Amino acid sequence: MAFCKSMDAGNTWSRSLLTTSQSTTYTLALHPSNPDIIFAGGCDGTNYCGKILKSIDGGITWSDASSGISQNYNQVFDLAIDPTSPNNIFAGCSNGIYKSTNNGASWNRLGAELNYIRDIVIDSRLPITIYAGSYTGVFCSTNGGQSWTAMNNGLTNKQIECLALDPINNLLFAGTNGGGVFRCEIATAVDPIAPEPVLPGQYALKSNYPNPFNSTTTINYEVPIGVITPVNLKIYNIFGQIVKTLFDGNQDAGRYTVDWDGSDDDGKLMTSGVYFCILQSGNYQNTKKMTLLR
């Protein structure tokens, strides 16, 4: 797999190899709020083994993010990131649609009846609505990928290669393999009435995932209602020295997610070993053990 990047609006390009084995890159997906986070999907090896790689530094280095998707003959044709919840990522593959809810750390298959997914489009107006184009037609999910309904009425060619959504005019376009372009009207997105979120009543520090990790790990923690003391979330080494300050200051009540890429406060990558994540505020303190593998 290879990756090309331009820093001058496409006038020149630089090429980087992502894997050393014979492989193909079919798709790229960028994080909606952090352009340094990039996903590349394709296949690796002679058996077309599904492959997803992740970069958190703008494509300089890459780590494997194929857990749960790397079966033989399971090429990754498309990737789509939920614009409102970027931890949710969808992958269109030979064997169907896969979803990650942890920023690519692991993948699970959705919709057992679907296969050979060539394109996925998320409706940005209501991201639980997702369209998938396959070699058996167009499918729609209105519940975040839990179930799918065929929408093939009028399609004389069901070998779908690509999809495009016009949210202003409520139109979905489908490009086919040899059969031209089709379009259909879709329902106007209406946001459901969501209940008011329940704020945490006490502090909580969750175990990071993945753990052990070799590139980045995700930490979730909760700050309860009525906090008036500063909140500190820091990484320490086995000698009790501060390695990285993830947060230090006043914070509203809520549930928070932060990633640690294994670097210190100066940006230097730390060596393999055991580290400790400590959440502290007032008299509260909680510690989680983490293992970094290089």
C-alpha positions in Angstrom: 0.0 0.0 0.0 1.2 3.5 -0.8 0.1 7.0 0.1 0.7 10.3 -1.8 0.5 13.7 -0.3 0.6 17.3 -1.7 1.5 20.3 0.3 1.0 22.9 -2.5 -2.6 22.4 -3.7 -1.7 19.5 -5.9 1.2 21.0 -7.9 3.6 18.4 -6.5 3.2 15.1 -4.7 5.4 13.0 -2.4 4.9 9.2 -2.2 5.3 7.0 0.9 5.1 3.3 1.2 2.7 2.1 3.9 3.5 -1.6 3.6 6.5 -3.4 2.1 4.4 -6.3 0.7 2.5 -6.4 -2.5 -0.7 -4.5 -1.7 -3.3 -1.9 -2.9 -4.7 1.3 -1.4 -8.4 1.8 -2.4 -9.5 4.6 -0.1 -8.5 7.3 2.3 -10.6 9.0 5.1 -9.6 12.1 7.1 -10.8 12.9 10.6 -13.4 15.7 10.4 -11.7 17.9 13.0 -8.1 16.7 13.1 -6.5 16.5 9.6 -3.4 14.8 11.0 -5.5 11.6 11.6 -5.8 9.7 8.4 -7.1 6.2 7.6 -6.1 4.2 4.5 -8.0 1.1 3.4 -7.1 -1.6 0.9 -5.7 -5.1 0.8 -2.4 -6.8 1.5 -0.8 -9.8 0.1 -1.7 -12.4 -2.6 -4.9 -13.4 -0.8 -6.4 -9.9 -0.8 -6.4 -9.7 3.0 -8.3 -6.7 4.3 -6.0 -3.9 5.5 -6.6 -0.6 7.3 -3.8 1.7 8.4 -3.9 4.8 10.6 -1.7 7.8 10.9 -1.9 10.4 13.6 0.9 12.7 12.3 -0.4 13.6 8.8 0.8 10.6 7.1 4.4 10.5 8.3 4.1 7.2 10.2 1.4 4.6 10.1 0.1 1.8 12.4 -2.0 -1.2 11.7 -5.8 -0.8 12.5 -7.1 -4.0 10.9 -8.2 -5.9 14.0 -11.4 -7.8 13.1 -11.2 -6.9 9.4 -8.1 -8.7 8.1 -9.6 -11.8 6.6 -8.5 -13.2 3.3 -10.4 -11.9 0.3 -11.9 -9.0 2.3 -10.6 -6.0 0.4 -11.5 -2.6 2.0 -13.0 -0.4 -0.8 -14.3 2.6 1.2 -14.1 4.2 4.6 -16.5 6.8 6.1 -16.1 8.7 9.4 -19.2 9.9 11.3 -18.8 13.7 11.3 -20.5 14.1 14.7 -18.9 11.1 16.4 -15.5 10.5 14.8 -14.8 7.4 16.9 -17.5 5.7 14.7 -16.0 4.6 11.4 -17.6 2.5 8.7 -15.7 0.3 6.2 -17.1 -1.1 3.0 -15.5 -4.4 2.2 -15.8 -7.5 0.0 -17.4 -9.4 2.9 -19.8 -6.5 3.8 -19.9 -3.5 6.1 -17.8 -3.2 9.2 -18.0 -0.6 12.0 -15.5 0.6 14.5 -16.7 2.5 17.6 -13.2 3.1 19.0 -11.4 5.1 16.4 -10.2 2.1 14.4 -8.9 0.0 17.3 -11.3 -2.9 16.4 -14.0 -3.7 13.9 -17.3 -5.6 13.8 -19.3 -6.7 10.9 -22.8 -5.3 10.3 -25.6 -6.5 8.0 -24.8 -10.1 7.4 -26.9 -10.0 4.1 -24.6 -7.3 2.6 -21.4 -8.0 0.6 -19.0 -6.3 -1.9 -19.6 -2.8 -0.6 -18.0 -0.3 -2.9 -19.1 3.0 -1.3 -20.6 4.4 1.9 -22.2 7.8 2.4 -23.2 9.2 5.8 -25.9 11.8 5.8 -24.3 14.7 7.6 -27.7 16.2 8.5 -28.6 13.0 10.5 -25.5 10.7 10.7 -27.5 7.7 11.9 -28.7 7.6 8.2 -26.2 5.8 6.1 -26.3 4.7 2.4 -24.2 1.8 1.0 -23.6 0.9 -2.6 -22.7 -2.7 -3.4 -22.7 -5.1 -6.4 -26.3 -6.1 -5.3 -27.7 -2.6 -5.2 -28.2 0.4 -2.8 -29.0 -0.1 0.8 -30.0 2.3 3.6 -29.7 2.2 7.3 -31.6 4.7 9.6 -30.2 3.4 12.9 -26.5 3.7 12.5 -25.9 0.5 10.6 -27.8 -1.9 12.9 -30.2 -2.9 10.1 -30.4 -2.2 6.3 -33.2 -1.9 3.7 -32.7 -2.3 0.0 -33.7 0.7 -2.2 -33.3 -0.7 -5.7 -36.6 0.2 -7.3 -35.8 1.4 -10.8 -32.2 0.3 -10.8 -31.7 -1.6 -14.1 -28.0 -2.1 -13.1 -27.3 -3.0 -9.5 -23.5 -3.1 -9.7 -23.0 0.1 -7.8 -19.5 1.6 -7.9 -20.1 5.0 -6.2 -22.7 7.1 -4.4 -23.1 10.8 -3.9 -25.6 12.7 -1.7 -27.2 16.1 -2.5 -28.6 17.1 0.9 -30.0 20.4 -0.3 -32.3 18.8 -3.0 -32.7 15.4 -1.1 -31.2 13.4 -3.9 -29.0 10.3 -3.9 -26.9 9.5 -7.0 -25.6 6.0 -7.9 -22.9 5.4 -10.4 -23.0 1.8 -11.8 -20.6 -0.5 -13.6 -21.5 -0.1 -17.2 -25.1 1.0 -16.6 -24.8 4.8 -16.2 -25.9 7.0 -13.3 -29.1 6.8 -11.4 -30.7 9.1 -8.9 -33.6 8.9 -6.5 -35.3 11.2 -4.0 -34.7 10.6 -0.4 -36.6 11.6 2.7 -35.8 14.9 4.4 -33.6 14.3 7.4 -35.4 15.2 10.7 -33.4 15.1 13.9 -35.1 12.9 16.5 -36.0 14.4 19.8 -33.2 13.3 22.1 -33.5 13.2 25.9 -31.4 15.6 27.9 -28.1 14.0 28.7 -27.7 12.8 32.3 -24.5 14.4 33.7 -22.3 12.2 35.8 -22.8 12.2 39.6 -19.3 11.1 40.5 -15.8 11.0 39.1 -14.7 8.1 36.9 -11.6 7.1 35.0 -12.1 4.2 32.5 -9.5 1.8 31.4 -7.8 2.9 28.3 -8.2 1.1 25.0 -6.4 -0.6 23.3 -4.1 -1.8 26.1 -1.4 -2.7 25.5 -0.9 -0.2 22.6 1.9 0.7 20.2 0.8 4.0 18.6 -2.2 5.6 20.4 -4.6 4.8 23.1 -8.0 6.3 24.1 -8.8 7.4 27.7 -12.4 8.1 28.8 -13.2 9.9 32.1 -16.1 11.6 33.8 -16.4 14.8 35.8 -19.4 15.1 38.1 -21.8 18.0 38.7 -20.7 20.7 41.2 -16.9 20.4 40.7 -15.1 23.6 41.8 -11.6 22.3 42.0 -9.2 21.9 39.0 -9.2 18.6 37.1 -5.8 17.0 36.3 -5.3 14.1 33.9 -1.6 13.2 33.6 0.6 10.3 32.5 3.4 9.1 34.8 6.3 6.7 34.3 7.2 4.0 36.8 9.5 6.4 38.7 6.6 8.7 39.5 7.7 11.4 37.0 5.2 13.3 34.9 5.5 12.3 31.3 2.5 14.0 29.7 -0.2 16.4 30.9 -3.4 15.6 29.1 -5.6 18.2 30.9 -5.0 20.6 33.8 -7.6 23.2 34.7 -11.3 23.8 35.4 -13.7 21.6 33.5 -17.5 21.4 33.2 -19.4 18.3 34.3 -19.5 15.7 31.5 -17.9 12.7 29.9 -14.6 13.3 28.1 -12.4 11.4 25.7 -8.7 12.1 25.1 -6.0 10.2 23.1 -2.4 9.7 24.1 0.1 9.0 21.3 2.9 7.8 23.6 4.8 11.1 23.6 5.9 13.3 26.4 5.2 17.0 26.8 8.0 17.9 24.5 6.7 15.6 21.7 9.3 12.9 22.2 8.1 9.4 21.7 8.4 7.3 24.9 10.0 3.8 25.0 8.2 0.6 25.6 7.1 0.1 29.2 4.5 0.5 31.9 2.9 4.0 32.4 0.2 5.2 34.7 -2.7 7.5 33.9 -3.9 9.5 37.0 -7.1 11.5 37.3 -7.0 13.9 40.2 -9.4 16.6 41.4 -9.6 17.8 45.1 -9.6 14.7 47.3 -10.4 12.3 44.4 -7.7 10.3 42.7 -7.8 7.2 40.4 -5.1 5.4 38.5 -5.0 3.2 35.5 -2.1 1.1 34.4 -1.1 1.3 30.7 1.4 -0.7 28.6 3.2 0.9 25.7 4.8 -1.5 23.1 7.1 -0.1 20.4 
